[in-house]
């Protein structure tokens, strides 16, 4: 993983702000967002190979971030069963997993920074012009009010951050209702995102934003990474 001093300055600044703020909890699913209309999540691509570990942070492997985010995406978005298929590409940019320290003064707060791109299956391309940046912070609780580094394992911290990051993704999508047709107006396509022929779309989905990493086939369509040099 990249060392923190080499991290992009702008992103480093976001991490610095992250340790001082609180975040809405994503543990509870709450009501489905009507703004998502006929939305259904088909594919997800999550990569964390280039994630930067922030200062005073425990370490986490890319595969651990990919697994916890994938599980949380399933939990939150599998309840949306519209006919209009969309794909999400998520890149883990940086994180802080608080370590034990002196309460309040030196104990950091946990934070996770991701970039997100949404792709419309029917249109065959990206919906948002630029990847959307999300900074997710750990939820305040009796265990985190002093420092989660004192009370939680790295796995518990990652779960907390994944819940809040995916909740933020849902809220971001809901803030753009024009992206989604009303519920019941979409028509499921006969052929969905053919990974053997749609190299231009697939290269954009995986390589341009994500570079490389894990792809989860959430709808049984046999997606796989595009070969290097194609698209």
N, C-alpha and C positions, 0 to 999 in steps of 0.2 A: 504494500500500500504506500501511497505517496506520503512523505513526511509533511507535517503541518507547515513548516516554514516555507515550503514551495507551493503552498496552496494559493489559488488566485486571491488577490487582496479583497475583492468585493465579497466573495463567498466567506472569507475569513471574518469580515466585518459582520456578516449575518450571524455567524456562529457566536461572535462576541455578544451581539444583542440577544441571542437566544438564551444565554445563560442567565439573563436578568428578567425574563418574562415568563408568563404563565400561558397555558394553552387549554382550550376547551377539550373536554374528555370525549374520546371516541369509543369508549367501552360499550355504552348503550347504543343500539342501532337506531332507536327512535322511529318515527314514521317514515315511510318511503317518501322521497321528494317528488311531488307531482311535476315539478319543472323538468324532470328527466323524460317525461312523456313515454314514447315507445322504445326506450333504451333497453338494450340487452348487451352485456359484455361478452364478447367472443374470445379474443386472444389477449394475453398479457405478455409483455416482454420486460423483464426486470434485470437490471445489471448493476453490479456494485464493485466491479473490479478496480475502478479508479477512485473509490470513495476515500476521502481524506479523514484520518482520525484527528480530532481536535486536541487542544492542550488539556492536560489533566483528565485523560479519558482512558477507559478500558479499551481493549482491542476486540474486534469482531471480524470474523471471516466473511468474505463476500457471499458465500453460500448461505450463511446464517441470515443475512439481511434479505436475500432473495426468498428464502423459505418463509420467514415470518411475514413479509409483505404479501407474498402469494396467498398464504393462508388467510390473512386479514381481508384481502381483496375478495376472496371467495365468500367470506362471512358477510361482508357488507353488500356486495353487488349481485350475488346469486339470487336475491329476492326480486330483482328487476327482470321480468320475463317478457319484455316487448318483442316485436318482430324486427326492429331496426338494430342491426348489429354494429358494434363499435369495438375498437381495439385500443388498449392503453400501453404506452411505452413509458417505463419509469427508470430513471437513472439516479442511483444514490450518489450524491455529490460529496457529502461530508456528515460527520456525526460526532457527538460527545456523549459518552456513557460515563456518568459521574463516578468518580472514585472516592473512597473514604477520605475525609479531610476534616479540618476544623469547622464545625457547624457555622453557617451563615457567612463567616468571613472568607474561608478558603474552599468550602465544599461547593463544587460546580453543579449546575443543573444540566440534565441530559437534554440533547437536542438532535434532530435529524433533518437534513436538507435533501430534498429530491427535486428533480426536474420531471415534468409530466407532459406527454404529448397524447392527444386523442386522435384516432383515425376512424373515418367513416367508411364502413365496408362497401356500401352501395356506391358511394362517390369515388372510392378507390384512392383516397388520399387523406392528408392531414387536415384536421379541423382548425386547430389553433395555429396561427402563423409561426409563433415561436414557442419553444418549450416553456411551460409555466413553472415558476419556482415556488416551492412550498417549504416553509420552515416550521416543523412540528416540534413542540416542546412537551416535556412530560407533564402530565396532569398533576395538579396539586392534591395531595392527600396527606393523611397522617404519616405515611411512610416517606413522602417526598418533600414535606414542608421544610425540613432541615437539609437533607440531602439524600437522594435515593442511593447514593454510593454507600451510605451507612446501613441501609435497610433492605436493599434489593440486590439480586444477582444481575449479571449482565443480561441474561435471558429475559428476566422480568422487565428490565429497563427497555429492551428492544421491543418487547410485546406492547408496552405502554406507548412507545413512540410510533410503532406501526399502526396501532389503533387510531392515534391522533392524526397521522399523516394521511391514512386512507379516508378518514372522516373529512379532512380538509379537501381531499380530491373530490369527494361527493359534493361538498358545499361549492367548490369551484365549478363543477359541472352544472349544478343547480343555478348558479349565478349567470349562466348562459343558456337560458331556455330556448332561444332561437336556434340552437344547434340541433334540437330534437323535435321530430314530428309529434303531434298529440298521440296519446295512447290509443292504439287500435287502428291508426291510419297507416302504419308501416306495413310492408309486405316482405316476408322473409324470402330472400333470393334462393333460386334453385342451386346455384353454385356460389360458394362462399370462399373468397380469398384463396384462390388456387395457389399453393406454395410452389408448385412445379412450373408455373408459367408466369405468374405476376411478379417477375423479378424486380421491376422498377418500384412497385409499391412496397414489396417486402424489403428491398434494400433501404428504402427511405424509412421504413418502420423500425428496422433493426440496426442498420449500420450507421446512418447519418447521425442519429441522436444517441444511440445506445452503444455503438462500436462493437460490442460482443456480449455474450452472456446467456442467461437462462431464458428459454421461451417456454411458456406453459400453454398447452393446447386445451383450452377450457371448454371447447365445444366439439371436440372430436374431429378436427379438420386436418390433422396431420401436419401442422406448421413446423417448420424447421428453419434454422438460420440460413440466410442467403450465402452462397459461396463467395469468397473474397474475389474481388475483381469484376463481378457481374453487377448489372444494374447501374 
